[in-house]
């Protein structure tokens, strides 16, 4: 399966369950089942996302350690969107900020925590609809605010 997590802006996601496409904004993440054709496109050059590809073997290892993933598997037979919790967002930020000096073991653990947090959200929350143009507008406002805050000491 693939987890698609926008970290800045929004991503257009087209897949076999929704060929017309959908926006995935920073407040949600997408789950695309293994073997489902998909295509992603950042809506602007400044937009970014993380994509996790999880093998069946990895899911089996998680299931052996954490317990049954039957509900997660049922909910991800087709592509779906779920909300990004503050915990997920914090772990996502840690993954993206990992630099060359970051230990590979630490990054693996943070990534594992992010994956487990996403699986928990899939298990307990209801799927969300695709982002709307209004929601995308709110993401653009956040992007502009972050741009200004990052450059407050400069002439813009």
C-alpha positions as a Markdown table, in Angstrom:
| # | Residue | x | y | z |
|---|---|---|---|---|
| 1 | Unk | 0.0 | 0.0 | 0.0 |
| 2 | Unk | 1.0 | 3.6 | -0.4 |
| 3 | Unk | 0.5 | 6.5 | 2.1 |
| 4 | Unk | 0.6 | 9.9 | 0.4 |
| 5 | Unk | 1.1 | 12.8 | 2.9 |
| 6 | Unk | 1.3 | 16.4 | 1.6 |
| 7 | Unk | 3.7 | 18.4 | 3.8 |
| 8 | Unk | 3.3 | 21.7 | 1.9 |
| 9 | Unk | 0.4 | 22.7 | -0.2 |
| 10 | Unk | -1.7 | 20.0 | -2.0 |
| 11 | Unk | -1.2 | 17.1 | -4.3 |
| 12 | Unk | -3.5 | 16.0 | -7.1 |
| 13 | Unk | -4.1 | 12.2 | -6.8 |
| 14 | Unk | -5.6 | 10.2 | -9.6 |
| 15 | Unk | -6.2 | 6.5 | -9.1 |
| 16 | Unk | -8.2 | 3.7 | -10.4 |
| 17 | Unk | -10.9 | 4.2 | -7.8 |
| 18 | Unk | -11.2 | 7.9 | -8.7 |
| 19 | Unk | -9.9 | 8.5 | -12.2 |
| 20 | Unk | -11.2 | 12.1 | -12.2 |
| 21 | Unk | -8.7 | 12.9 | -9.4 |
| 22 | Unk | -8.9 | 14.5 | -6.1 |
| 23 | Unk | -6.9 | 17.1 | -4.1 |
| 24 | Unk | -5.1 | 15.8 | -1.1 |
| 25 | Unk | -4.2 | 18.8 | 1.2 |
| 26 | Unk | -2.0 | 19.0 | 4.3 |
| 27 | Unk | -4.9 | 18.2 | 6.6 |
| 28 | Unk | -5.3 | 14.7 | 5.2 |
| 29 | Unk | -3.4 | 11.8 | 3.9 |
| 30 | Unk | -4.3 | 9.2 | 1.2 |
| 31 | Unk | -4.1 | 5.5 | 1.3 |
| 32 | Unk | -3.8 | 3.7 | -2.0 |
| 33 | Unk | -3.9 | -0.1 | -1.9 |
| 34 | Unk | -1.1 | -2.2 | -3.3 |
| 35 | Unk | -1.5 | -2.9 | -7.0 |
| 36 | Unk | -3.8 | 0.1 | -7.6 |
| 37 | Unk | -2.6 | 2.3 | -10.4 |
| 38 | Unk | -2.1 | 5.9 | -9.3 |
| 39 | Unk | -0.6 | 9.2 | -10.5 |
| 40 | Unk | 0.4 | 12.2 | -8.3 |
| 41 | Unk | 1.1 | 15.8 | -9.2 |
| 42 | Unk | 2.2 | 18.6 | -7.0 |
| 43 | Unk | -0.1 | 21.6 | -7.8 |
| 44 | Unk | 2.8 | 24.1 | -7.5 |
| 45 | Unk | 6.6 | 23.9 | -7.5 |
| 46 | Unk | 6.6 | 24.7 | -3.8 |
| 47 | Unk | 4.3 | 21.9 | -2.8 |
| 48 | Unk | 5.8 | 18.8 | -1.4 |
| 49 | Unk | 4.7 | 15.4 | 0.0 |
| 50 | Unk | 6.0 | 12.2 | 1.5 |
| 51 | Unk | 5.1 | 8.9 | 0.0 |
| 52 | Unk | 5.5 | 5.7 | 2.0 |
| 53 | Unk | 5.3 | 2.4 | 0.2 |
| 54 | Unk | 4.5 | -0.4 | 2.6 |
| 55 | Unk | 5.0 | -4.0 | 1.6 |
| 56 | Unk | 2.8 | -6.9 | 2.6 |
| 57 | Unk | 5.7 | -8.3 | 4.6 |
| 58 | Unk | 6.1 | -5.1 | 6.5 |
| 59 | Unk | 2.4 | -5.1 | 7.3 |
| 60 | Unk | 2.7 | -8.7 | 8.5 |
| 61 | Unk | 5.6 | -7.8 | 10.8 |
| 62 | Unk | 3.5 | -4.9 | 12.3 |
| 63 | Unk | 0.6 | -7.2 | 12.7 |
| 64 | Unk | 2.7 | -9.8 | 14.5 |
| 65 | Unk | 3.9 | -7.1 | 17.0 |
| 66 | Unk | 0.9 | -4.9 | 17.3 |
| 67 | Unk | -2.1 | -7.2 | 16.7 |
| 68 | Unk | -4.6 | -7.6 | 14.0 |
| 69 | Unk | -4.8 | -5.1 | 11.2 |
| 70 | Unk | -8.0 | -6.6 | 9.9 |
| 71 | Unk | -10.0 | -3.4 | 10.2 |
| 72 | Unk | -7.2 | -1.4 | 8.5 |
| 73 | Unk | -7.1 | -3.9 | 5.6 |
| 74 | Unk | -10.9 | -3.7 | 5.2 |
| 75 | Unk | -10.8 | 0.1 | 5.1 |
| 76 | Unk | -8.0 | 0.2 | 2.6 |
| 77 | Unk | -9.4 | -2.2 | -0.1 |
| 78 | Unk | -10.0 | 0.9 | -2.1 |
| 79 | Unk | -8.3 | 4.3 | -1.9 |
| 80 | Unk | -9.3 | 6.6 | 0.9 |
| 81 | Unk | -8.4 | 9.8 | 2.6 |
| 82 | Unk | -8.0 | 10.2 | 6.4 |
| 83 | Unk | -7.3 | 13.2 | 8.6 |
| 84 | Unk | -3.8 | 14.2 | 9.6 |
| 85 | Unk | -3.7 | 14.4 | 13.5 |
| 86 | Unk | -1.3 | 16.7 | 15.3 |
| 87 | Unk | 0.8 | 13.6 | 16.2 |
| 88 | Unk | 1.0 | 12.5 | 12.6 |
| 89 | Unk | 2.0 | 16.1 | 11.5 |
| 90 | Unk | 4.7 | 16.3 | 14.2 |
| 91 | Unk | 6.2 | 12.9 | 13.1 |
| 92 | Unk | 6.0 | 13.9 | 9.5 |
| 93 | Unk | 7.9 | 17.1 | 10.2 |
| 94 | Unk | 10.6 | 15.2 | 12.0 |
| 95 | Unk | 11.0 | 12.8 | 9.0 |
| 96 | Unk | 11.3 | 15.7 | 6.6 |
| 97 | Unk | 13.8 | 17.6 | 8.8 |
| 98 | Unk | 16.1 | 14.7 | 9.1 |
| 99 | Unk | 19.4 | 15.8 | 7.7 |
| 100 | Unk | 22.7 | 14.2 | 6.7 |
| 101 | Unk | 23.8 | 14.1 | 10.4 |
| 102 | Unk | 20.7 | 12.2 | 11.4 |
| 103 | Unk | 21.2 | 8.6 | 12.4 |
| 104 | Unk | 19.6 | 6.2 | 9.9 |
| 105 | Unk | 18.4 | 4.2 | 12.9 |
| 106 | Unk | 16.6 | 7.2 | 14.4 |
| 107 | Unk | 15.0 | 8.1 | 11.1 |
| 108 | Unk | 13.8 | 4.5 | 10.8 |
| 109 | Unk | 12.2 | 4.7 | 14.2 |
| 110 | Unk | 10.5 | 8.0 | 13.5 |
| 111 | Unk | 9.3 | 6.7 | 10.2 |
| 112 | Unk | 7.9 | 3.5 | 11.9 |
| 113 | Unk | 6.1 | 5.7 | 14.5 |
| 114 | Unk | 4.6 | 7.8 | 11.6 |
| 115 | Unk | 3.4 | 4.6 | 9.8 |
| 116 | Unk | 1.9 | 3.2 | 13.0 |
| 117 | Unk | 0.2 | 6.5 | 13.8 |
| 118 | Unk | -1.3 | 6.6 | 10.3 |
| 119 | Unk | -2.5 | 3.0 | 10.6 |
| 120 | Unk | -4.1 | 3.8 | 13.9 |
| 121 | Unk | -5.9 | 6.8 | 12.3 |
| 122 | Unk | -7.1 | 4.5 | 9.4 |
| 123 | Unk | -8.4 | 2.1 | 12.0 |
| 124 | Unk | -10.3 | 4.5 | 14.2 |
| 125 | Unk | -11.4 | 7.4 | 12.0 |
| 126 | Unk | -13.9 | 7.6 | 9.2 |
| 127 | Unk | -12.6 | 8.3 | 5.7 |
| 128 | Unk | -12.7 | 12.0 | 4.6 |
| 129 | Unk | -13.9 | 13.4 | 1.3 |
| 130 | Unk | -11.4 | 14.9 | -1.1 |
| 131 | Unk | -10.2 | 18.4 | -0.4 |
| 132 | Unk | -12.4 | 21.1 | -1.8 |
| 133 | Unk | -11.3 | 24.2 | -3.6 |
| 134 | Unk | -12.2 | 26.1 | -0.4 |
| 135 | Unk | -9.9 | 23.8 | 1.6 |
| 136 | Unk | -7.2 | 24.3 | -1.0 |
| 137 | Unk | -7.6 | 28.0 | -0.6 |
| 138 | Unk | -7.1 | 27.7 | 3.1 |
| 139 | Unk | -3.9 | 25.7 | 2.4 |
| 140 | Unk | -2.7 | 28.5 | 0.1 |
| 141 | Unk | -3.3 | 31.1 | 2.8 |
| 142 | Unk | -1.2 | 29.0 | 5.2 |
| 143 | Unk | 1.5 | 28.7 | 2.6 |
| 144 | Unk | 1.5 | 32.5 | 2.1 |
| 145 | Unk | 1.6 | 33.0 | 5.9 |
| 146 | Unk | 4.6 | 30.6 | 6.2 |
| 147 | Unk | 6.4 | 32.4 | 3.3 |
| 148 | Unk | 6.0 | 35.8 | 5.0 |
| 149 | Unk | 7.0 | 34.5 | 8.4 |
| 150 | Unk | 10.1 | 32.8 | 7.0 |
| 151 | Unk | 11.1 | 36.1 | 5.4 |
| 152 | Unk | 9.9 | 38.6 | 7.9 |
| 153 | Unk | 13.4 | 40.2 | 8.2 |
| 154 | Unk | 13.8 | 40.6 | 4.4 |
| 155 | Unk | 12.2 | 42.9 | 1.9 |
| 156 | Unk | 9.5 | 40.9 | 0.2 |
